[in-house]
Amino acid sequence: MINKFKIEFEGAEFEFLPMNSVRLQLFQVYVFHEGKKQRFHMQVNGNGTFYITDKQACPEIYLSLENTLSDAILKLGETK
């Protein structure tokens, strides 16, 4: 089962909402930044890790967390 989940990292809370209920493929990620709820997408690549697909939609301060957010999806995104 694919899960929605939240993590807190570097003082920000990230909410992950799966776009596919059958397999880990694509997530909408929400984060509050400067008083606004921002949304960007993370999708699996050919190596099995996740990347930010729309970097312009992600607040620049969080772009460096791409690998950390990918690890969170791989650990928490699916119940086996």
C-alpha positions as CSV (number, residue, x, y, z in Angstrom):
1,M,0.0,0.0,0.0
2,I,1.3,3.5,-0.9
3,N,1.1,5.9,2.0
4,K,0.7,9.6,2.5
5,F,3.0,10.9,5.3
6,K,4.6,13.9,6.8
7,I,8.2,14.5,7.9
8,E,9.9,17.4,9.7
9,F,13.3,18.4,8.5
10,E,15.4,21.5,9.1
11,G,12.5,23.3,10.7
12,A,10.0,22.6,7.9
13,E,7.2,20.1,7.7
14,F,6.8,18.3,4.4
15,E,3.6,16.5,3.5
16,F,3.8,13.7,0.8
17,L,0.7,12.7,-1.1
18,P,1.0,9.8,-3.5
19,M,-0.4,10.1,-7.0
20,N,-0.4,6.4,-7.6
21,S,-2.0,4.0,-5.1
22,V,-0.4,0.9,-6.4
23,R,3.3,1.7,-6.6
24,L,5.8,4.3,-5.7
25,Q,5.9,6.5,-8.7
26,L,4.9,10.1,-8.1
27,F,4.2,12.3,-5.1
28,Q,2.9,15.8,-4.5
29,V,5.0,17.4,-1.8
30,Y,3.6,20.3,0.2
31,V,5.7,22.6,2.4
32,F,5.0,26.0,4.1
33,H,7.5,28.6,3.0
34,E,7.2,32.3,3.8
35,G,3.7,31.9,5.0
36,K,2.4,30.1,1.9
37,K,1.8,26.5,1.2
38,Q,4.0,25.5,-1.7
39,R,3.6,22.4,-3.9
40,F,6.1,20.5,-6.0
41,H,6.3,17.0,-7.4
42,M,8.8,14.2,-7.0
43,Q,8.9,11.3,-9.4
44,V,10.9,8.1,-9.5
45,N,13.7,7.9,-12.1
46,G,15.3,4.9,-13.8
47,N,17.6,4.3,-10.8
48,G,14.7,3.9,-8.4
49,T,15.3,7.2,-6.6
50,F,13.1,10.2,-6.6
51,Y,13.8,13.7,-8.0
52,I,12.1,17.0,-8.0
53,T,10.4,17.3,-11.4
54,D,9.5,20.9,-11.3
55,K,12.4,22.6,-9.6
56,Q,11.0,26.1,-10.3
57,A,7.9,25.2,-8.1
58,C,10.1,24.1,-5.1
59,P,11.4,26.9,-2.9
60,E,15.1,27.2,-3.6
61,I,16.0,26.7,0.0
62,Y,14.8,23.1,-0.2
63,L,16.3,22.0,-3.5
64,S,19.4,20.7,-1.7
65,L,17.1,18.3,0.2
66,E,16.2,16.3,-2.9
67,N,18.1,13.2,-1.8
68,T,16.8,13.4,1.8
69,L,13.2,13.7,0.5
70,S,13.8,10.8,-1.8
71,D,15.1,8.7,1.0
72,A,12.0,9.6,3.0
73,I,9.7,8.4,0.2
74,L,11.6,5.2,-0.1
75,K,11.4,4.5,3.6
76,L,7.9,5.8,4.5
77,G,6.0,5.8,1.2
78,E,5.1,2.1,1.0
79,T,3.8,-0.4,3.5
80,K,4.9,-3.9,2.6
